Amino acid sequence: MIIDHIADIRSVMSPSIDALEVPLTSVGRTLDDTDRQILAFLQRDARMANAEIARRLGMAPSAIYDRIRKLEERHIIDGYEARVNAKSVGLGLTAFIFVRGEDGVGDTKTGTLLAKIPETLEVHHVAGEDCYLVKVRVADTDSLGKLLRERIGAIKTVRSTRTTIVLGTLKETYKLPVGVDGDVDARR
């Protein structure tokens, strides 16, 4: 089944999936619709000028600047970075590695060491048989084997690993569903 529209997506999701009904942030202040629209625009194009966002929302550029600054101060916007095509820089293989460590309850020493490995993109402390789920990008299977043996295997608290190699990626994004219905470009 191919889903083409937001309405189609909502029709296959349970009503409880929308956690955005409670718009409080970690600092207790709510995000209003304007903040959410600004976030949606910046997630789509972080280089979009304040004046362009202001034009699309019918506001003054100075008001948009102030709102973005406040979103940054509240750490709702954590930063800006370029998305680099991994294959174009020779890192065409993605793998997920389940790591079981010897850490005690609440100790994340192994995870901290895993996070220091340059090929590591994400480290998640997880519930279940394993302790961590690690996402890595490397050139090829030889590089993955070397990473597992020489970098991850060298961490004394790593007891075992299980690796899953990605054959293809259907979706990979850092865009969060900030509660703006539909496509923000449709509001031009």
Sine and cosine of phi, psi and omega as CSV:
sin_phi,cos_phi,sin_psi,cos_psi,sin_omega,cos_omega
0.00,0.00,0.80,-0.60,0.04,-1.00
-0.98,-0.18,0.77,-0.64,-0.02,-1.00
-0.98,-0.21,0.87,-0.50,-0.08,-1.00
-0.98,-0.21,-0.44,0.90,-0.13,-0.99
-0.76,-0.65,0.36,-0.93,0.05,-1.00
-0.83,0.55,-0.66,0.75,0.00,-1.00
-0.88,0.48,-0.62,0.79,0.04,-1.00
-0.90,0.44,-0.64,0.77,0.01,-1.00
-0.90,0.44,-0.74,0.67,-0.01,-1.00
-0.88,0.48,-0.52,0.85,-0.04,-1.00
-0.94,0.35,-0.38,0.93,0.01,-1.00
-0.98,-0.20,0.00,1.00,0.00,-1.00
-0.98,-0.20,0.46,-0.89,0.07,-1.00
-0.97,0.23,0.48,-0.88,-0.02,-1.00
-0.87,0.49,-0.44,0.90,-0.05,-1.00
-0.97,0.24,-0.12,0.99,-0.05,-1.00
-0.93,0.37,-0.41,0.91,-0.07,-1.00
-1.00,0.09,1.00,-0.01,0.00,-1.00
-0.98,0.18,-0.01,1.00,-0.06,-1.00
-0.99,0.15,0.05,1.00,0.07,-1.00
-0.92,0.40,-0.37,0.93,0.06,-1.00
-0.95,-0.31,1.00,-0.08,-0.16,-0.99
-1.00,0.09,0.35,0.94,0.00,-1.00
-0.97,0.25,0.64,-0.77,0.06,-1.00
-1.00,-0.06,0.03,-1.00,-0.02,-1.00
-0.91,0.42,-0.31,0.95,0.04,-1.00
-0.98,-0.18,0.15,0.99,0.14,-0.99
1.00,0.06,-0.09,1.00,0.01,-1.00
-1.00,-0.07,0.64,-0.77,-0.02,-1.00
-0.98,0.21,0.39,-0.92,0.15,-0.99
-0.99,-0.13,0.82,-0.58,0.05,-1.00
-1.00,0.05,0.06,-1.00,-0.04,-1.00
-0.87,0.50,-0.59,0.80,0.01,-1.00
-0.91,0.42,-0.70,0.71,0.05,-1.00
-0.86,0.52,-0.68,0.73,-0.01,-1.00
-0.90,0.43,-0.64,0.77,0.03,-1.00
-0.92,0.40,-0.66,0.75,0.05,-1.00
-0.87,0.49,-0.72,0.70,0.02,-1.00
-0.87,0.50,-0.66,0.75,0.01,-1.00
-0.89,0.45,-0.70,0.71,0.04,-1.00
-0.87,0.48,-0.72,0.69,-0.05,-1.00
-0.94,0.35,-0.52,0.85,0.07,-1.00
-0.93,0.37,-0.54,0.84,0.03,-1.00
-0.97,0.26,-0.67,0.75,-0.05,-1.00
-0.49,-0.87,1.00,-0.08,-0.05,-1.00
-0.91,0.41,-0.25,0.97,0.02,-1.00
-1.00,-0.04,0.04,1.00,0.00,-1.00
-0.88,0.48,0.77,-0.64,-0.03,-1.00
-0.93,0.37,0.55,-0.84,0.06,-1.00
-0.82,0.57,-0.62,0.78,-0.01,-1.00
-0.89,0.46,-0.61,0.79,0.02,-1.00
-0.94,0.34,-0.67,0.74,0.06,-1.00
-0.88,0.47,-0.69,0.72,0.01,-1.00
-0.86,0.51,-0.68,0.73,0.01,-1.00
-0.88,0.48,-0.71,0.71,-0.04,-1.00
-0.93,0.37,-0.49,0.87,-0.03,-1.00
-0.99,-0.17,-0.06,1.00,0.01,-1.00
0.94,0.34,0.63,0.78,-0.03,-1.00
-0.80,-0.61,0.15,-0.99,0.07,-1.00
-0.98,0.19,0.62,-0.79,0.04,-1.00
-0.84,0.55,-0.57,0.82,0.00,-1.00
-0.91,0.41,-0.57,0.82,0.04,-1.00
-0.92,0.39,-0.64,0.77,0.04,-1.00
-0.91,0.42,-0.70,0.71,0.04,-1.00
-0.83,0.56,-0.74,0.68,-0.02,-1.00
-0.89,0.46,-0.67,0.74,0.00,-1.00
-0.90,0.43,-0.68,0.73,0.01,-1.00
-0.90,0.44,-0.68,0.73,0.03,-1.00
-0.85,0.52,-0.69,0.72,0.01,-1.00
-0.92,0.40,-0.61,0.79,0.07,-1.00
-0.89,0.45,-0.60,0.80,0.06,-1.00
-0.94,0.35,-0.70,0.71,0.00,-1.00
-0.87,0.49,-0.58,0.81,0.00,-1.00
-0.99,0.11,0.04,1.00,0.00,-1.00
0.87,0.49,0.45,0.89,0.18,-0.98
-0.97,0.22,-0.64,0.77,0.21,-0.98
-0.99,-0.14,0.91,-0.41,-0.05,-1.00
-1.00,0.01,-0.26,0.97,-0.01,-1.00
0.35,-0.94,-0.03,-1.00,-0.01,-1.00
-0.72,-0.69,0.68,-0.73,0.03,-1.00
-0.48,-0.88,0.40,-0.92,0.02,-1.00
-0.99,0.15,0.62,-0.79,0.11,-0.99
-1.00,-0.04,0.91,-0.41,-0.04,-1.00
-0.99,-0.15,0.72,-0.69,0.05,-1.00
-0.94,0.35,0.93,-0.37,-0.10,-1.00
-0.86,0.51,-0.66,0.75,-0.01,-1.00
-0.90,0.44,-0.60,0.80,-0.05,-1.00
-0.94,0.35,-0.31,0.95,0.06,-1.00
-0.95,-0.32,0.34,0.94,0.12,-0.99
0.99,0.16,0.33,0.94,0.02,-1.00
-0.87,-0.49,0.90,0.43,-0.14,-0.99
-0.99,0.11,-0.11,0.99,-0.03,-1.00
-0.94,-0.33,0.82,-0.57,0.08,-1.00
-0.95,-0.32,0.66,-0.75,0.05,-1.00
-0.63,-0.78,0.50,-0.87,0.12,-0.99
-0.93,-0.37,0.77,-0.64,-0.06,-1.00
-0.87,-0.50,0.86,-0.51,0.12,-0.99
-1.00,0.06,0.81,-0.58,-0.06,-1.00
-0.88,-0.48,0.79,-0.61,0.11,-0.99
-0.97,-0.23,0.82,-0.57,-0.03,-1.00
-0.91,-0.42,0.07,-1.00,0.02,-1.00
-0.98,-0.22,0.25,0.97,0.00,-1.00
-0.88,0.48,0.53,-0.85,0.11,-0.99
-0.98,0.21,0.11,-0.99,0.00,-1.00
-0.85,0.52,0.79,-0.61,0.02,-1.00
0.99,0.14,-0.13,0.99,0.01,-1.00
-1.00,0.01,0.78,-0.62,-0.01,-1.00
-0.88,-0.48,0.49,0.87,-0.01,-1.00
-0.85,0.53,-0.72,0.69,0.00,-1.00
-0.87,0.48,-0.71,0.71,0.01,-1.00
-0.88,0.48,-0.64,0.77,0.03,-1.00
-0.89,0.45,-0.65,0.76,0.03,-1.00
-0.93,0.36,-0.63,0.77,0.05,-1.00
-0.88,0.47,-0.62,0.78,-0.03,-1.00
-0.92,0.39,-0.37,0.93,-0.01,-1.00
-0.99,0.16,-0.19,0.98,0.00,-1.00
-0.96,0.26,0.82,-0.57,-0.10,-1.00
-0.85,0.53,-0.55,0.83,-0.01,-1.00
-0.96,0.28,-0.21,0.98,-0.01,-1.00
-0.98,0.22,0.83,-0.56,0.04,-1.00
-0.99,-0.14,-0.58,0.82,-0.04,-1.00
-0.58,-0.82,0.58,-0.81,0.14,-0.99
-0.73,-0.69,0.86,-0.52,0.00,-1.00
-0.88,-0.47,0.79,-0.61,0.11,-0.99
-0.99,0.16,0.87,-0.49,-0.16,-0.99
-0.85,-0.53,0.35,-0.94,0.11,-0.99
-1.00,0.01,0.45,-0.89,0.01,-1.00
0.85,-0.52,-0.30,-0.95,-0.03,-1.00
-0.91,0.42,-0.59,0.80,-0.03,-1.00
-1.00,-0.08,0.29,-0.96,-0.03,-1.00
-0.99,-0.12,-0.58,0.81,-0.10,-1.00
-0.69,-0.73,0.53,-0.85,0.18,-0.98
-0.89,-0.45,0.85,-0.53,-0.10,-0.99
-0.87,-0.49,0.76,-0.65,0.08,-1.00
-0.97,-0.23,0.79,-0.62,0.00,-1.00
-0.78,-0.63,0.39,-0.92,0.14,-0.99
-0.78,-0.63,0.77,-0.64,0.00,-1.00
-0.65,-0.76,0.10,-1.00,-0.04,-1.00
-0.95,0.33,-0.71,0.71,-0.13,-0.99
-0.30,-0.95,-0.07,-1.00,-0.04,-1.00
-0.92,0.40,-0.54,0.84,0.07,-1.00
-0.88,0.47,-0.68,0.73,0.02,-1.00
-0.91,0.42,-0.61,0.79,0.03,-1.00
-0.90,0.44,-0.71,0.70,0.03,-1.00
-0.86,0.52,-0.68,0.73,0.02,-1.00
-0.90,0.43,-0.66,0.75,0.04,-1.00
-0.87,0.49,-0.71,0.70,-0.01,-1.00
-0.90,0.43,-0.67,0.74,-0.03,-1.00
-0.97,0.25,-0.76,0.65,-0.20,-0.98
-1.00,-0.04,-0.45,0.90,-0.06,-1.00
-0.96,-0.27,-0.85,0.53,-0.03,-1.00
-0.95,0.31,-0.69,0.73,0.02,-1.00
-0.90,0.44,-0.37,0.93,0.01,-1.00
-0.98,0.21,-0.24,0.97,0.04,-1.00
-0.97,0.23,0.90,-0.44,-0.14,-0.99
-0.88,0.48,-0.45,0.89,-0.04,-1.00
-1.00,0.04,0.01,1.00,0.06,-1.00
-0.99,0.13,0.87,-0.50,-0.01,-1.00
-1.00,-0.01,-0.65,0.76,0.00,-1.00
-0.33,-0.94,0.30,-0.95,0.06,-1.00
-0.69,-0.73,0.45,-0.89,0.18,-0.98
-0.73,-0.68,0.75,-0.66,-0.11,-0.99
-0.87,-0.49,0.68,-0.73,0.10,-1.00
-0.87,-0.50,0.84,-0.55,0.01,-1.00
-1.00,-0.05,0.72,-0.69,-0.01,-1.00
-0.99,0.17,0.81,-0.59,0.05,-1.00
-1.00,0.06,-0.53,0.85,0.01,-1.00
-0.24,-0.97,0.49,-0.87,-0.02,-1.00
-0.92,-0.40,0.84,-0.54,0.01,-1.00
-1.00,0.02,-0.52,0.86,0.04,-1.00
-0.42,-0.91,0.71,-0.71,0.09,-1.00
-0.51,-0.86,0.90,-0.44,-0.06,-1.00
-0.46,-0.89,0.36,-0.93,0.16,-0.99
-0.94,-0.33,0.05,1.00,0.00,-1.00
-0.94,0.35,0.78,-0.62,0.03,-1.00
-0.99,-0.16,0.55,-0.83,0.06,-1.00
-0.97,0.25,0.99,-0.12,-0.13,-0.99
-1.00,0.02,0.18,0.98,0.09,-1.00
1.00,-0.01,0.27,0.96,0.07,-1.00
-1.00,-0.08,0.87,-0.50,-0.02,-1.00
-0.94,0.34,0.70,-0.72,0.09,-1.00
0.94,0.35,-0.31,-0.95,-0.07,-1.00
-1.00,-0.03,0.80,-0.60,-0.05,-1.00
-0.90,0.44,-0.42,0.91,0.01,-1.00
-0.94,0.33,-0.34,0.94,0.00,-1.00
-0.94,0.35,-0.18,0.98,-0.05,-1.00
-1.00,-0.01,0.12,0.99,-0.03,-1.00
-0.86,0.50,0.00,0.00,0.00,0.00
